[in-house]
């Protein structure tokens, strides 16, 4: 599966991918090149992160630690 990335303005996060059709996976690509997949992320949290004033803060407050994840790169 090819991830479609949306670049974001963030000091730590480079881009975000979302695969709603597959178990609502959210992919986070960090500026250091590592990529994590978060499983079962709600549309509300994905949209909230993408429209937040601070993508990194929203990620830390609503997604990190709230959803199971796996480092994939």
PyMOL commands that place a pseudoatom at each C-alpha (Angstrom):
pseudoatom trace, name=CA, resn=UNK, resi=1, chain=A, elem=C, hetatm=0, pos=[0.000, 0.000, 0.000]
pseudoatom trace, name=CA, resn=UNK, resi=2, chain=A, elem=C, hetatm=0, pos=[1.309, 3.420, -0.906]
pseudoatom trace, name=CA, resn=UNK, resi=3, chain=A, elem=C, hetatm=0, pos=[0.704, 6.026, 1.741]
pseudoatom trace, name=CA, resn=UNK, resi=4, chain=A, elem=C, hetatm=0, pos=[-0.593, 9.376, 0.508]
pseudoatom trace, name=CA, resn=UNK, resi=5, chain=A, elem=C, hetatm=0, pos=[1.178, 11.968, 2.609]
pseudoatom trace, name=CA, resn=UNK, resi=6, chain=A, elem=C, hetatm=0, pos=[-0.047, 15.438, 3.534]
pseudoatom trace, name=CA, resn=UNK, resi=7, chain=A, elem=C, hetatm=0, pos=[2.795, 17.679, 4.619]
pseudoatom trace, name=CA, resn=UNK, resi=8, chain=A, elem=C, hetatm=0, pos=[2.088, 19.662, 7.774]
pseudoatom trace, name=CA, resn=UNK, resi=9, chain=A, elem=C, hetatm=0, pos=[3.623, 22.680, 9.487]
pseudoatom trace, name=CA, resn=UNK, resi=10, chain=A, elem=C, hetatm=0, pos=[5.193, 21.349, 12.659]
pseudoatom trace, name=CA, resn=UNK, resi=11, chain=A, elem=C, hetatm=0, pos=[8.560, 21.488, 14.356]
pseudoatom trace, name=CA, resn=UNK, resi=12, chain=A, elem=C, hetatm=0, pos=[8.584, 17.701, 14.859]
pseudoatom trace, name=CA, resn=UNK, resi=13, chain=A, elem=C, hetatm=0, pos=[6.115, 16.154, 12.381]
pseudoatom trace, name=CA, resn=UNK, resi=14, chain=A, elem=C, hetatm=0, pos=[6.903, 16.194, 8.661]
pseudoatom trace, name=CA, resn=UNK, resi=15, chain=A, elem=C, hetatm=0, pos=[3.752, 14.640, 7.178]
pseudoatom trace, name=CA, resn=UNK, resi=16, chain=A, elem=C, hetatm=0, pos=[0.574, 12.719, 8.004]
pseudoatom trace, name=CA, resn=UNK, resi=17, chain=A, elem=C, hetatm=0, pos=[-1.135, 9.920, 6.067]
pseudoatom trace, name=CA, resn=UNK, resi=18, chain=A, elem=C, hetatm=0, pos=[-4.619, 8.531, 6.689]
pseudoatom trace, name=CA, resn=UNK, resi=19, chain=A, elem=C, hetatm=0, pos=[-6.068, 5.234, 5.516]
pseudoatom trace, name=CA, resn=UNK, resi=20, chain=A, elem=C, hetatm=0, pos=[-9.715, 5.287, 6.540]
pseudoatom trace, name=CA, resn=UNK, resi=21, chain=A, elem=C, hetatm=0, pos=[-10.554, 2.190, 4.494]
pseudoatom trace, name=CA, resn=UNK, resi=22, chain=A, elem=C, hetatm=0, pos=[-8.075, -0.009, 6.320]
pseudoatom trace, name=CA, resn=UNK, resi=23, chain=A, elem=C, hetatm=0, pos=[-8.793, 0.162, 10.116]
pseudoatom trace, name=CA, resn=UNK, resi=24, chain=A, elem=C, hetatm=0, pos=[-8.504, 3.950, 10.277]
pseudoatom trace, name=CA, resn=UNK, resi=25, chain=A, elem=C, hetatm=0, pos=[-4.732, 3.966, 10.287]
pseudoatom trace, name=CA, resn=UNK, resi=26, chain=A, elem=C, hetatm=0, pos=[-2.973, 7.287, 10.763]
pseudoatom trace, name=CA, resn=UNK, resi=27, chain=A, elem=C, hetatm=0, pos=[0.653, 7.415, 9.700]
pseudoatom trace, name=CA, resn=UNK, resi=28, chain=A, elem=C, hetatm=0, pos=[2.943, 10.002, 11.251]
pseudoatom trace, name=CA, resn=UNK, resi=29, chain=A, elem=C, hetatm=0, pos=[6.268, 10.746, 9.571]
pseudoatom trace, name=CA, resn=UNK, resi=30, chain=A, elem=C, hetatm=0, pos=[8.575, 12.644, 11.871]
pseudoatom trace, name=CA, resn=UNK, resi=31, chain=A, elem=C, hetatm=0, pos=[11.287, 15.064, 10.770]
pseudoatom trace, name=CA, resn=UNK, resi=32, chain=A, elem=C, hetatm=0, pos=[13.938, 12.509, 11.832]
pseudoatom trace, name=CA, resn=UNK, resi=33, chain=A, elem=C, hetatm=0, pos=[12.558, 10.092, 9.190]
pseudoatom trace, name=CA, resn=UNK, resi=34, chain=A, elem=C, hetatm=0, pos=[10.833, 7.626, 11.504]
pseudoatom trace, name=CA, resn=UNK, resi=35, chain=A, elem=C, hetatm=0, pos=[7.277, 6.578, 10.634]
pseudoatom trace, name=CA, resn=UNK, resi=36, chain=A, elem=C, hetatm=0, pos=[4.654, 5.312, 13.061]
pseudoatom trace, name=CA, resn=UNK, resi=37, chain=A, elem=C, hetatm=0, pos=[1.224, 3.823, 12.347]
pseudoatom trace, name=CA, resn=UNK, resi=38, chain=A, elem=C, hetatm=0, pos=[-1.558, 4.548, 14.843]
pseudoatom trace, name=CA, resn=UNK, resi=39, chain=A, elem=C, hetatm=0, pos=[-4.498, 2.146, 14.686]
pseudoatom trace, name=CA, resn=UNK, resi=40, chain=A, elem=C, hetatm=0, pos=[-8.205, 2.964, 14.924]
pseudoatom trace, name=CA, resn=UNK, resi=41, chain=A, elem=C, hetatm=0, pos=[-7.867, 6.749, 14.986]
pseudoatom trace, name=CA, resn=UNK, resi=42, chain=A, elem=C, hetatm=0, pos=[-11.284, 8.378, 14.776]
pseudoatom trace, name=CA, resn=UNK, resi=43, chain=A, elem=C, hetatm=0, pos=[-12.167, 10.728, 11.928]
pseudoatom trace, name=CA, resn=UNK, resi=44, chain=A, elem=C, hetatm=0, pos=[-12.720, 13.394, 14.573]
pseudoatom trace, name=CA, resn=UNK, resi=45, chain=A, elem=C, hetatm=0, pos=[-9.163, 13.119, 15.892]
pseudoatom trace, name=CA, resn=UNK, resi=46, chain=A, elem=C, hetatm=0, pos=[-7.623, 12.934, 12.428]
pseudoatom trace, name=CA, resn=UNK, resi=47, chain=A, elem=C, hetatm=0, pos=[-9.518, 16.017, 11.214]
pseudoatom trace, name=CA, resn=UNK, resi=48, chain=A, elem=C, hetatm=0, pos=[-8.835, 17.807, 14.497]
pseudoatom trace, name=CA, resn=UNK, resi=49, chain=A, elem=C, hetatm=0, pos=[-5.106, 17.240, 14.117]
pseudoatom trace, name=CA, resn=UNK, resi=50, chain=A, elem=C, hetatm=0, pos=[-5.048, 18.331, 10.487]
pseudoatom trace, name=CA, resn=UNK, resi=51, chain=A, elem=C, hetatm=0, pos=[-6.857, 21.591, 11.289]
pseudoatom trace, name=CA, resn=UNK, resi=52, chain=A, elem=C, hetatm=0, pos=[-5.190, 22.345, 14.634]
pseudoatom trace, name=CA, resn=UNK, resi=53, chain=A, elem=C, hetatm=0, pos=[-3.121, 25.473, 15.174]
pseudoatom trace, name=CA, resn=UNK, resi=54, chain=A, elem=C, hetatm=0, pos=[-0.397, 23.143, 16.457]
pseudoatom trace, name=CA, resn=UNK, resi=55, chain=A, elem=C, hetatm=0, pos=[-0.336, 19.719, 14.793]
pseudoatom trace, name=CA, resn=UNK, resi=56, chain=A, elem=C, hetatm=0, pos=[2.298, 18.444, 17.232]
pseudoatom trace, name=CA, resn=UNK, resi=57, chain=A, elem=C, hetatm=0, pos=[0.417, 19.578, 20.319]
pseudoatom trace, name=CA, resn=UNK, resi=58, chain=A, elem=C, hetatm=0, pos=[-2.836, 18.043, 19.064]
pseudoatom trace, name=CA, resn=UNK, resi=59, chain=A, elem=C, hetatm=0, pos=[-1.020, 14.793, 18.274]
pseudoatom trace, name=CA, resn=UNK, resi=60, chain=A, elem=C, hetatm=0, pos=[0.534, 14.682, 21.746]
pseudoatom trace, name=CA, resn=UNK, resi=61, chain=A, elem=C, hetatm=0, pos=[-2.737, 15.473, 23.525]
pseudoatom trace, name=CA, resn=UNK, resi=62, chain=A, elem=C, hetatm=0, pos=[-5.203, 13.340, 21.546]
pseudoatom trace, name=CA, resn=UNK, resi=63, chain=A, elem=C, hetatm=0, pos=[-3.442, 10.571, 19.608]
pseudoatom trace, name=CA, resn=UNK, resi=64, chain=A, elem=C, hetatm=0, pos=[-0.104, 9.662, 21.198]
pseudoatom trace, name=CA, resn=UNK, resi=65, chain=A, elem=C, hetatm=0, pos=[-0.796, 7.302, 24.075]
pseudoatom trace, name=CA, resn=UNK, resi=66, chain=A, elem=C, hetatm=0, pos=[-4.495, 7.045, 23.196]
pseudoatom trace, name=CA, resn=UNK, resi=67, chain=A, elem=C, hetatm=0, pos=[-4.232, 4.620, 20.267]
pseudoatom trace, name=CA, resn=UNK, resi=68, chain=A, elem=C, hetatm=0, pos=[-2.160, 1.478, 19.706]
pseudoatom trace, name=CA, resn=UNK, resi=69, chain=A, elem=C, hetatm=0, pos=[0.814, 2.126, 17.456]
pseudoatom trace, name=CA, resn=UNK, resi=70, chain=A, elem=C, hetatm=0, pos=[3.689, 0.450, 15.675]
pseudoatom trace, name=CA, resn=UNK, resi=71, chain=A, elem=C, hetatm=0, pos=[6.933, 1.868, 14.337]
pseudoatom trace, name=CA, resn=UNK, resi=72, chain=A, elem=C, hetatm=0, pos=[7.098, 0.912, 10.667]
pseudoatom trace, name=CA, resn=UNK, resi=73, chain=A, elem=C, hetatm=0, pos=[10.240, 2.801, 9.546]
for i in range(1, 73): cmd.bond("trace and resi %d" % i, "trace and resi %d" % (i + 1))
show_as sticks, trace
zoom trace
